[in-house]
Amino acid sequence: LANAYATLSLGIQRFDASLAGIGGCPHAPGASGNAATEDLAFMLEASGVRTGIDLPKLLALRQQVAGWLAGEQTNGTLWRAGLPKNFKPAI
């Protein structure tokens, strides 16, 4: 997420992420995996970048997918913390 945030100032407007951070290279020692779509979307929206993503719906989908993949590693932090009560999407 830090790399994505840093590149915003360079005009980069497309980023790769995966729901619940699923995927990546499990064979690379110390690899952090993929950025979680929900975390990236939240960071962008909180920074004033409109994504068009409905975060509550995305978090509900993430929960459903994580249930289907019980026992598999998932990543991300927004699903644990939840959306802040005062969160408003970017306009």
SULJO-V245485 format. One record per residue. N is the residue number from 1. RES is the residue in three letters. PHI is phi in whole degrees, -180 to 180 (none if undefined). PSI is psi in degrees with one decimal (999 if undefined). D_CENTER is the distance of its C-alpha to the mean C-alpha in whole Angstrom. Layout:
BEGIN
n->N res->RES phi->PHI psi->PSI d_center->D_CENTER
n->N res->RES phi->PHI psi->PSI d_center->D_CENTER
END
This chain:
BEGIN
n->1 res->LEU phi->none psi->-36.2 d_center->8
n->2 res->ALA phi->-62 psi->-40.0 d_center->12
n->3 res->ASN phi->-65 psi->-42.5 d_center->13
n->4 res->ALA phi->-62 psi->-44.4 d_center->11
n->5 res->TYR phi->-61 psi->-43.6 d_center->12
n->6 res->ALA phi->-64 psi->-34.2 d_center->16
n->7 res->THR phi->-79 psi->-13.7 d_center->16
n->8 res->LEU phi->-56 psi->-39.3 d_center->16
n->9 res->SER phi->-70 psi->-14.1 d_center->19
n->10 res->LEU phi->-93 psi->-1.0 d_center->21
n->11 res->GLY phi->93 psi->3.7 d_center->20
n->12 res->ILE phi->-66 psi->133.6 d_center->17
n->13 res->GLN phi->-126 psi->0.1 d_center->15
n->14 res->ARG phi->-125 psi->135.5 d_center->13
n->15 res->PHE phi->-137 psi->149.1 d_center->11
n->16 res->ASP phi->-100 psi->139.5 d_center->10
n->17 res->ALA phi->-157 psi->170.5 d_center->7
n->18 res->SER phi->-140 psi->145.3 d_center->7
n->19 res->LEU phi->-55 psi->128.5 d_center->7
n->20 res->ALA phi->63 psi->15.2 d_center->7
n->21 res->GLY phi->66 psi->20.8 d_center->7
n->22 res->ILE phi->-66 psi->139.2 d_center->10
n->23 res->GLY phi->106 psi->-156.4 d_center->13
n->24 res->GLY phi->95 psi->-169.2 d_center->14
n->25 res->CYS phi->-106 psi->103.8 d_center->17
n->26 res->PRO phi->-71 psi->-9.2 d_center->19
n->27 res->HIS phi->-94 psi->-10.2 d_center->22
n->28 res->ALA phi->-85 psi->115.4 d_center->21
n->29 res->PRO phi->-59 psi->129.7 d_center->22
n->30 res->GLY phi->78 psi->3.2 d_center->20
n->31 res->ALA phi->-66 psi->139.7 d_center->17
n->32 res->SER phi->-89 psi->-7.2 d_center->13
n->33 res->GLY phi->85 psi->-168.2 d_center->12
n->34 res->ASN phi->-81 psi->152.5 d_center->9
n->35 res->ALA phi->-69 psi->140.1 d_center->6
n->36 res->ALA phi->-77 psi->128.9 d_center->3
n->37 res->THR phi->-53 psi->-42.9 d_center->3
n->38 res->GLU phi->-65 psi->-36.4 d_center->3
n->39 res->ASP phi->-70 psi->-43.1 d_center->3
n->40 res->LEU phi->-63 psi->-45.9 d_center->4
n->41 res->ALA phi->-62 psi->-41.4 d_center->6
n->42 res->PHE phi->-64 psi->-45.9 d_center->7
n->43 res->MET phi->-59 psi->-44.6 d_center->8
n->44 res->LEU phi->-64 psi->-48.4 d_center->10
n->45 res->GLU phi->-62 psi->-42.9 d_center->11
n->46 res->ALA phi->-67 psi->-22.0 d_center->12
n->47 res->SER phi->-91 psi->1.7 d_center->14
n->48 res->GLY phi->93 psi->7.8 d_center->16
n->49 res->VAL phi->-97 psi->116.6 d_center->14
n->50 res->ARG phi->-75 psi->127.1 d_center->14
n->51 res->THR phi->-106 psi->-24.0 d_center->12
n->52 res->GLY phi->80 psi->5.6 d_center->14
n->53 res->ILE phi->-91 psi->131.1 d_center->11
n->54 res->ASP phi->-84 psi->98.7 d_center->12
n->55 res->LEU phi->-61 psi->-42.4 d_center->10
n->56 res->PRO phi->-59 psi->-40.0 d_center->12
n->57 res->LYS phi->-68 psi->-38.7 d_center->13
n->58 res->LEU phi->-64 psi->-40.8 d_center->10
n->59 res->LEU phi->-65 psi->-35.9 d_center->10
n->60 res->ALA phi->-66 psi->-41.0 d_center->13
n->61 res->LEU phi->-65 psi->-41.0 d_center->12
n->62 res->ARG phi->-59 psi->-42.6 d_center->10
n->63 res->GLN phi->-63 psi->-41.2 d_center->13
n->64 res->GLN phi->-65 psi->-46.7 d_center->15
n->65 res->VAL phi->-64 psi->-42.8 d_center->14
n->66 res->ALA phi->-61 psi->-35.3 d_center->14
n->67 res->GLY phi->-65 psi->-39.6 d_center->17
n->68 res->TRP phi->-66 psi->-28.4 d_center->19
n->69 res->LEU phi->-106 psi->34.8 d_center->17
n->70 res->ALA phi->-50 psi->132.3 d_center->19
n->71 res->GLY phi->95 psi->-14.9 d_center->20
n->72 res->GLU phi->-90 psi->149.7 d_center->17
n->73 res->GLN phi->-73 psi->130.4 d_center->15
n->74 res->THR phi->-123 psi->158.7 d_center->11
n->75 res->ASN phi->-129 psi->176.9 d_center->9
n->76 res->GLY phi->113 psi->162.8 d_center->6
n->77 res->THR phi->-123 psi->-26.0 d_center->8
n->78 res->LEU phi->-61 psi->-35.5 d_center->8
n->79 res->TRP phi->-65 psi->-30.5 d_center->9
n->80 res->ARG phi->-77 psi->-45.3 d_center->12
n->81 res->ALA phi->-81 psi->-31.9 d_center->13
n->82 res->GLY phi->80 psi->165.0 d_center->12
n->83 res->LEU phi->-71 psi->138.3 d_center->12
n->84 res->PRO phi->-59 psi->144.5 d_center->15
n->85 res->LYS phi->-60 psi->-29.7 d_center->18
n->86 res->ASN phi->-95 psi->11.8 d_center->19
n->87 res->PHE phi->-67 psi->132.1 d_center->16
n->88 res->LYS phi->-131 psi->129.0 d_center->17
n->89 res->PRO phi->-60 psi->156.6 d_center->15
n->90 res->ALA phi->-63 psi->150.6 d_center->16
n->91 res->ILE phi->-106 psi->999 d_center->19
END
